[in-house]
């Protein structure tokens, strides 16, 4: 059986990190959760650079990406990932408190796979994260290996 792909959580709010981890744990997902607290670190992780240079060659099952991040914001991370043939197939879910239509439109223009506004209530937030985790880590059929994706077959 293939090794489970990690879930990459890119979030700077400690409360949202804690809630997200609790919800994913309650979903009983066996996937490892990798946390990056800013956009620059997320890009280093995805590109296997800096402190992440030695990580296994395995793309995440999904990236749960906050919009408002320090160093490099979520839209810049999204543009960089979807603009690079080596990473563009990685599913990205924008997970944000922003209800700005411009953020929604820009995210889809840049190739986001889903845009989820963080529910305000604890129970709703918890359930939304559980649903996202199960869908992207278990139900979604990912594209073939990165090399196959780049070469077209």
NORBELVEN-V208576 format. One line per field, one symbol per residue. ss: DSSP state (H for helix, E for strand, - for the rest). phi: phi as a letter, one per 40 degrees, with the letter a starting at -180 (. if undefined). psi: psi as a letter, one per 30 degrees, with the letter a starting at -180 (. if undefined). A space follows every 10 residues. Layout:
# NORBELVEN-V208576
ss = ???
phi = ???
psi = ???
This chain:
# NORBELVEN-V208576
ss = ------EEEE ---HHHHHHH HHHHHH---- --EEEE--HH HHHHHHH--H HH-------- -EEEE----- ---HHHHHHH HH-------- -EEEEE---- HHHHHHHHH- ---EEEE--- -HHHHHHHHH HHHHHHHHH- -----HHHHH H--
phi = .cccccbcbb abcdcccccc cccccccgcc ccbbbbcacc cccccccfbf cbcccdcacc cabcbcccbc gbcdcccdcc cccbdcbccc cbbcbaccbc dccccccccc hccabbcccc cdcccdcccd ccdccccbcc ccccddcccc cgi
psi = kkkkklkjjj kfjeeeeeee eeeeeffhkf kkkkkkglee eeeeeefhlb fgfgllikll elkjklejll dkleeeeeee effkfffffk kkjjjlfkgk eeeeeeeeef gkfljkkkke keeeeeeeee eeeeeefeek jlllkeeeee fg.
